[in-house]
Amino acid sequence: MTQRTVLLVDDERNMLLVMQMALEQAGYQILSAARAEEALDHLRNPDLDVIVTDLKMPGMGGQELVVRSHRDRPDVPVIVATAFGSIRSAIECIQAGASDYLTKPFEPEALQFAVDRAVQLRDLLQENRQLQAAVSGAYRHTRLVGDSQAMDHLREQIRQVAPYKTNVLISGESGTGKEAVARSIHESGPRAQRPWVAINCAAIPRELVESELFGYVKGAFTGAQQNRLGRLEQAHGGTLFLDEISDLELPLQAKLLRVLQEREFSPVGSDAIRRVDVRVIAASNRDLREAVTAGAFREDLLYRLDVFHIHVPPLRERAIDIPLLAQTFLAELRTEMDKPVTAFSEQAVDVLSGYDWPGNVRELRNAVERSLLSCTGGEIAPDDLPDRVLRGRSARVSGASSDLDLAGLGDAGLDGWLGDAERRLIMQALDAADGVQAQAARLLGISERSLWHRLKKYDIRVDRNARG
């Protein structure tokens, strides 16, 4: 069982020693500080579980320490120790964020009980955050739906790499769902119960990226009025996701390389070395090898990041997934927007499937939301779709019309011709696979579930001789 860490803060040396002995006998690891100002440095410790502080101390008092701790480390419960005559102050500390208080003098057993209870509270808070993250993650995982061979391959790659500490580089166009893939890797692996911390390197002003990533100490720069944990230290024991990593400037790339090689770093304004255990997953919509050639990205950093490479395909390369994705987004958004819309018309699905989606999955979700706002009936029609989708579909059809040869369609039209062709291909694949559906699905480049739906659609009965 992991040893839990307690920070004791008291200006009376004898009291510190007594509390330390009592808690060490109970199996706790102890950090101590004689002043509240010294305790602030310990707030950066990612393994800190509980703080026990005296209320009346020279300089910064216990109540101010409670406020600072609650602001900087809301995940760490604080117990206030005070004399009997200061109960009112202790209650004020509870209102400021403390979890409990003890009145002096107290027995060692009372201290142990209060700390045990605080540890249970911390675990409960952490479990609650993880549950919220799981719910959020489930929402993100809706972006990973699809029956295409590309999505099956993507899910298989996630299964392969998730159990290990290996660094991962995810490439793909903007809007393809790179963060959803990264989150799925984290939640499918042994670090799922540890922190998930994401930072978009392109969304933060360049002059702030270093302090955001590595944290800083008080006085490191103008406005740095207290120590602050960086995202790297917040992710200790878990996963750090660096989105759009190509936007990191070269000096920061060198510092990140040190983290990946040595598992250590220094906060801004400090020479102190801090150890950290994180799994790094990076993503970029740029070709990092081209960036290396252009001198904009370090080759040694690329090798450290690109231990396992996952490419997320654009939506236009897996158009078979568009109807299912659109219906998934519709199910999410109609609940949020309280709209009684349950489906897309066949014509609307055809329009969605025929559009190129340059903004990929993100643009598709935006289009579904826009369509819901326009829809007044029970299903979304083509007229409800955004103009850009309708124009894009029309342009593709008109551009291809001059090359069409419609003579072979016959009286059944396109749907009938496509249905006959699909049924023939399925029969041929089943025959080649001797009726083994999994093997037939692989031959066709679709999932077994997708094949099963087609077998039902065309009323194909399967036996070892693949006869329908």
SVG drawing of the C-alpha trace seen along z (x, -y; Angstrom):
<svg xmlns="http://www.w3.org/2000/svg" viewBox="-43 -43 63 69">
<polyline fill="none" stroke="black" stroke-width="0.4" points="0.0,0.0 1.4,-3.5 2.6,-5.5 0.5,-8.7 2.2,-12.0 1.2,-14.6 2.5,-18.1 2.7,-19.4 2.9,-23.2 3.5,-24.6 5.9,-27.1 6.3,-25.0 9.0,-22.5 7.8,-20.1 4.3,-20.0 5.8,-19.2 7.8,-16.3 4.8,-14.9 2.6,-15.0 5.3,-13.6 5.9,-10.6 2.1,-9.9 1.6,-9.9 4.8,-8.0 3.6,-5.2 0.4,-5.2 2.4,-4.7 2.4,-8.2 5.3,-9.9 5.9,-13.3 6.9,-16.7 7.2,-19.6 7.5,-23.4 7.9,-25.8 6.2,-28.7 3.3,-28.9 5.6,-30.6 7.8,-27.5 4.7,-25.3 3.9,-27.0 6.9,-25.4 5.5,-21.9 2.2,-22.7 4.1,-21.8 4.6,-18.3 2.3,-16.1 2.3,-13.3 1.0,-15.6 -2.2,-14.1 -3.1,-16.1 -2.0,-19.3 -2.2,-19.8 -1.6,-23.4 -1.6,-25.5 -3.9,-28.5 -1.8,-31.1 1.7,-31.5 4.1,-34.4 3.9,-35.9 1.4,-34.2 -1.3,-32.6 -3.0,-29.2 -6.2,-30.8 -4.3,-32.4 -2.5,-29.1 -5.9,-27.5 -7.0,-30.0 -3.8,-29.6 -3.9,-25.8 -7.6,-25.8 -6.8,-27.9 -3.6,-26.2 -4.3,-22.6 -8.0,-22.1 -7.4,-18.3 -5.5,-18.4 -7.6,-18.5 -6.4,-20.8 -6.9,-20.2 -6.6,-23.2 -5.2,-22.7 -6.2,-25.5 -6.6,-26.3 -10.0,-25.8 -10.6,-29.6 -10.2,-30.0 -13.0,-27.7 -14.7,-30.7 -11.5,-31.1 -11.4,-27.4 -15.0,-27.6 -13.9,-30.5 -11.2,-28.3 -13.7,-25.6 -15.7,-28.2 -12.5,-29.2 -11.8,-25.6 -10.4,-23.6 -11.9,-20.1 -11.6,-19.6 -10.2,-21.1 -8.7,-19.8 -8.6,-21.6 -5.3,-21.6 -4.3,-19.7 -5.4,-16.5 -4.5,-12.9 -2.4,-11.2 -5.3,-8.9 -7.5,-11.9 -4.8,-13.3 -4.5,-9.9 -8.3,-9.6 -8.6,-13.1 -5.8,-12.4 -7.3,-9.0 -10.6,-10.7 -8.9,-13.5 -7.2,-10.8 -10.5,-9.1 -11.9,-12.5 -9.0,-13.1 -9.6,-9.6 -13.3,-10.4 -12.6,-13.7 -10.1,-12.1 -12.6,-9.3 -15.2,-11.9 -12.9,-13.7 -12.0,-10.5 -15.7,-9.7 -16.3,-13.1 -13.3,-12.5 -14.7,-9.1 -18.1,-10.7 -16.3,-13.3 -14.2,-10.7 -17.2,-8.6 -18.5,-11.8 -15.2,-12.1 -15.3,-8.5 -18.3,-9.1 -15.9,-10.5 -14.3,-7.1 -17.4,-5.4 -17.4,-3.9 -17.5,-0.6 -14.8,-1.5 -11.6,0.5 -9.7,-2.7 -11.5,-3.0 -11.0,0.7 -7.3,0.2 -7.3,-2.9 -9.0,-1.1 -6.5,1.8 -3.6,-0.6 -5.0,-2.1 -5.4,1.4 -1.8,2.2 -0.1,-0.9 -2.5,-1.7 -1.0,0.8 2.5,-0.7 4.4,-3.8 5.5,-4.4 5.3,-7.9 2.9,-8.3 2.7,-10.8 -0.7,-11.3 -0.9,-13.0 -3.9,-14.0 -5.7,-17.0 -7.5,-19.5 -10.8,-18.3 -10.1,-14.5 -10.3,-13.7 -6.7,-13.5 -7.4,-14.4 -10.2,-11.8 -7.7,-9.2 -5.1,-10.4 -7.8,-10.4 -8.8,-6.8 -5.2,-5.7 -5.0,-7.2 -8.3,-5.7 -7.6,-2.3 -4.2,-1.9 -2.9,-1.4 -2.8,-5.2 -6.5,-5.7 -7.0,-6.4 -4.2,-9.0 -4.3,-12.6 -5.0,-13.5 -3.7,-16.9 -4.0,-18.5 -2.3,-21.6 -2.8,-23.2 0.6,-24.6 -1.0,-26.8 -3.7,-28.3 -1.4,-29.8 0.6,-33.0 4.2,-32.0 5.6,-34.0 3.4,-32.0 3.9,-28.5 7.0,-27.8 5.5,-28.8 2.3,-27.0 4.1,-23.8 6.8,-23.9 5.3,-26.1 7.1,-28.9 8.3,-30.1 7.4,-33.3 9.3,-36.3 10.2,-34.5 8.8,-37.4 6.5,-40.4 3.2,-39.2 4.5,-35.9 3.3,-36.5 3.3,-32.9 4.6,-29.5 2.5,-27.7 2.5,-24.1 2.9,-23.6 0.9,-21.2 3.8,-18.8 3.8,-18.4 0.0,-18.3 0.2,-15.3 2.6,-13.4 1.8,-9.7 -0.6,-10.2 -0.6,-11.4 0.4,-14.8 -1.2,-15.5 0.6,-18.1 -1.7,-19.2 -0.2,-21.0 3.3,-20.4 4.8,-21.8 4.0,-25.3 6.6,-24.8 9.6,-27.1 13.0,-25.5 14.3,-26.4 11.2,-24.9 11.7,-21.8 15.1,-21.4 13.6,-21.5 10.9,-19.0 13.6,-16.7 15.3,-16.8 12.0,-15.8 11.6,-12.8 15.2,-11.7 15.9,-12.4 12.3,-12.6 13.2,-15.9 12.8,-19.6 13.1,-23.0 10.3,-25.5 10.7,-28.9 12.9,-31.1 14.3,-28.1 17.4,-26.0 15.8,-23.2 15.5,-19.9 12.1,-18.2 11.5,-14.6 8.3,-13.7 6.7,-10.5 4.4,-11.2 3.5,-9.5 3.6,-12.0 1.2,-11.9 1.8,-14.6 -0.3,-15.5 0.2,-17.7 -1.6,-18.5 1.7,-19.4 4.2,-16.9 6.9,-17.0 9.5,-15.5 9.1,-18.4 9.4,-20.7 12.7,-19.0 13.9,-19.6 12.9,-23.2 14.8,-23.6 11.6,-24.3 11.6,-21.1 14.3,-19.1 15.0,-15.7 16.0,-14.2 12.7,-15.3 10.8,-13.8 12.5,-10.5 11.6,-10.6 8.0,-11.4 7.4,-9.2 8.0,-5.9 4.5,-4.8 2.8,-6.7 -1.0,-6.8 -2.4,-8.6 -6.1,-9.6 -7.6,-9.6 -9.7,-12.5 -13.4,-12.0 -13.4,-12.0 -11.3,-8.8 -13.9,-7.0 -17.1,-8.3 -18.9,-5.1 -18.8,-6.3 -20.5,-9.6 -24.1,-8.4 -23.3,-6.7 -21.3,-9.7 -24.0,-12.2 -26.7,-10.1 -24.4,-9.9 -24.0,-13.7 -27.8,-14.1 -28.5,-11.9 -26.1,-14.0 -27.3,-17.4 -31.0,-16.9 -30.9,-16.1 -28.8,-19.2 -31.0,-21.4 -34.3,-19.7 -35.4,-19.2 -37.7,-16.2 -35.6,-15.4 -34.8,-11.7 -33.2,-11.1 -32.0,-12.3 -34.0,-11.8 -32.4,-9.5 -31.8,-12.5 -30.1,-14.4 -27.8,-11.4 -26.9,-11.3 -25.9,-15.0 -23.8,-14.5 -22.1,-11.4 -21.3,-13.3 -19.6,-16.3 -15.8,-16.4 -15.8,-17.7 -12.5,-19.7 -13.1,-20.4 -13.5,-16.7 -15.4,-15.4 -15.5,-18.8 -17.2,-20.3 -19.7,-17.4 -20.8,-18.0 -21.1,-21.7 -23.3,-20.9 -25.5,-18.6 -26.0,-21.3 -26.7,-23.9 -29.2,-21.6 -31.0,-21.0 -31.5,-24.7 -33.2,-24.9 -35.2,-21.7 -38.9,-22.1 -40.1,-18.5 -39.2,-15.1 -36.2,-14.5 -33.6,-16.6 -34.1,-17.2 -31.6,-18.5 -33.0,-22.1 -32.0,-22.0 -28.4,-21.4 -25.9,-24.3 -25.5,-26.0 -21.8,-25.2 -22.6,-21.4 -25.3,-21.8 -23.0,-23.9 -20.2,-21.4 -22.4,-18.5 -23.8,-20.3 -20.3,-21.2 -19.1,-17.6 -22.2,-16.3 -22.0,-19.0 -18.3,-18.5 -18.7,-14.8 -21.8,-14.8 -20.0,-15.3 -18.0,-12.0 -21.0,-9.9 -22.0,-6.9 -25.6,-6.0 -26.3,-3.4 -25.5,-0.5 -27.9,-1.5 -31.0,0.2 -34.6,-0.3 -33.6,0.2 -31.6,-3.0 -28.5,-3.6 -29.8,-2.1 -30.8,1.1 -27.5,1.4 -25.4,0.7 -27.5,3.2 -26.9,6.0 -23.2,5.2 -22.9,5.2 -24.8,8.5 -22.6,10.1 -19.4,9.0 -20.6,10.2 -21.5,13.6 -18.1,13.8 -16.3,12.9 -18.3,15.5 -17.6,18.1 -13.9,17.4 -13.9,17.5 -15.9,20.7 -18.7,19.0 -16.5,17.6 -17.9,14.1 -14.9,12.6 -12.7,13.6 -15.2,12.4 -15.4,9.0 -11.7,8.7 -11.7,9.4 -14.4,6.7 -12.5,4.2 -15.5,3.8 -16.2,4.7 -18.1,7.9 -20.9,5.8 -21.2,4.0 -21.2,7.3 -23.9,8.6 -26.1,5.6 -25.7,6.2 -26.5,9.9 -29.8,8.9 -30.4,6.2 -30.1,8.6 -31.5,11.6 -28.3,13.6 -28.2,16.9 -24.7,18.1 -23.5,21.6 -20.1,23.2 -20.9,23.1 -21.9,19.5 -25.2,20.0 -27.9,17.3"/>
</svg>
